[in-house]
């Protein structure tokens, strides 16, 4: 007897192959030649706009999905820049524009940033997501859909084939 065909909906674990391309044609991320992506629908693992566009699809379906910045990582925001004295960084730290960096504030919170600009005694950090302001082009193929296990629902994410790592 043939397995019942599942559609993508809340409470399902979905396995996809995808390629994410930017407007300039640059591939920003892909599962090609790597492990496919497995996610629990409704758990917040995917961009909401991408997850919404996949709802109702079946195994074998392929889609091209475009997300404008507002539906992806937002517009690039100049307010997300911060000027910090060079002396606040370790002396031996080699800084260059575009360098990703983790910043820990006085309360111990850690933030992802990148070096936006280097001036004489000032480092300008950019707290925007690296893909902020970008229109994202996804090509997605649905490889597998199955109901989530109780453990996956309890943990809020998909588990791999027999392995569970946190």
C-alpha positions in Angstrom: 0.0 0.0 0.0 1.4 3.4 -1.0 2.3 5.8 1.8 -0.2 8.6 2.2 0.9 11.7 0.5 1.7 14.5 3.0 1.5 18.2 2.3 3.6 20.8 4.1 1.7 22.1 7.1 2.2 22.8 10.8 3.5 19.8 12.7 5.3 18.2 9.8 9.1 17.7 9.3 10.2 18.7 5.9 13.4 18.0 4.1 14.4 20.3 1.2 17.3 21.1 -1.1 17.6 24.8 -1.9 19.8 27.3 -3.5 19.7 30.9 -2.4 20.8 33.5 -5.0 21.1 37.2 -4.7 20.1 39.8 -7.4 23.7 40.0 -8.7 23.6 36.2 -9.4 25.9 35.3 -6.4 24.9 32.1 -4.7 24.7 33.0 -1.0 23.8 29.6 0.3 23.0 26.1 -1.0 22.5 22.5 0.1 23.9 21.2 -3.2 26.8 18.8 -2.6 25.9 18.9 1.1 23.2 17.7 3.5 19.6 18.8 2.7 17.9 21.0 5.2 15.4 19.4 7.5 13.0 21.7 9.5 9.9 21.5 11.7 7.1 23.6 10.2 6.0 26.4 12.5 9.2 26.3 14.6 10.7 29.5 13.3 13.7 27.8 11.7 12.9 29.3 8.2 12.2 32.9 7.2 8.4 33.2 7.6 8.0 34.3 4.0 9.8 31.3 2.7 8.0 28.9 5.0 4.6 30.4 4.0 5.5 30.0 0.3 6.2 26.3 0.9 2.9 25.5 2.7 0.7 23.0 0.9 3.5 21.6 -1.4 4.2 17.9 -1.8 7.3 15.7 -2.1 8.9 16.2 -5.5 7.5 19.8 -5.9 10.0 22.5 -7.0 9.5 26.2 -6.6 11.2 29.5 -7.3 10.4 31.9 -4.5 11.4 35.5 -4.3 11.5 37.3 -1.0 11.8 41.1 -0.9 14.0 42.6 1.9 10.9 43.4 4.0 10.0 39.6 4.0 13.5 38.5 4.5 16.2 40.2 6.7 14.8 43.8 6.4 16.1 46.8 4.7 19.7 47.9 5.4 19.5 50.4 8.3 22.1 53.1 8.8 20.9 53.3 12.5 22.5 49.8 12.9 26.0 51.3 12.6 28.1 52.1 15.7 31.4 53.9 16.0 33.8 52.4 18.5 37.3 53.6 19.5 40.0 51.4 18.0 41.5 51.1 21.5 38.4 49.1 22.6 39.7 46.2 20.5 42.7 44.0 21.3 45.9 45.5 20.0 46.8 42.4 18.0 43.4 42.0 16.4 43.7 42.5 12.6 40.6 44.4 11.5 39.5 44.7 7.9 36.2 45.9 6.3 33.7 43.1 6.0 35.2 41.1 8.9 32.5 39.3 10.9 32.9 39.9 14.6 31.2 39.0 17.9 30.7 41.9 20.3 29.9 41.4 24.0 28.2 44.3 25.8 28.6 45.3 29.4 25.7 43.0 30.4 27.4 40.0 28.8 25.0 39.9 25.8 26.7 38.8 22.5 25.9 40.4 19.2 27.0 39.6 15.6 28.4 42.5 13.7 30.8 43.2 10.8 33.4 45.8 10.3 31.8 48.4 8.1 34.5 51.0 7.9 38.0 51.7 9.4 38.9 55.3 10.2 42.0 56.5 11.9 41.0 55.8 15.5 37.5 54.6 14.9 36.0 51.2 13.9 32.5 51.5 12.4 30.5 48.3 13.2 27.5 47.2 11.2 24.8 45.2 13.2 22.6 44.6 10.1 22.2 41.0 9.1 24.6 40.3 6.2 21.7 39.8 3.8 19.8 43.0 5.0 18.6 45.0 2.0 18.9 42.0 -0.4 16.1 40.4 -2.5 16.5 36.7 -2.0 15.8 34.2 -4.8 15.2 30.6 -3.5 15.0 27.5 -5.7 13.6 24.8 -3.5 12.9 21.1 -4.1 10.8 19.2 -1.5 12.6 15.9 -0.8 10.6 14.5 2.1 7.6 15.3 4.4 6.6 13.4 7.5 4.7 14.0 10.7 6.9 15.2 13.5 7.5 12.9 16.4 6.4 13.9 19.9 10.1 14.6 20.9 10.5 16.9 17.9 7.3 18.8 18.8 8.4 19.0 22.4 11.9 20.2 21.5 10.7 22.6 18.8 13.0 21.4 16.0 13.5 18.4 13.7 15.8 15.6 14.7 18.1 13.8 12.2 18.0 10.2 11.3 18.4 8.5 14.7 20.7 11.1 16.0 19.9 14.0 18.3 22.5 16.7 19.0 21.9 20.0 20.8 
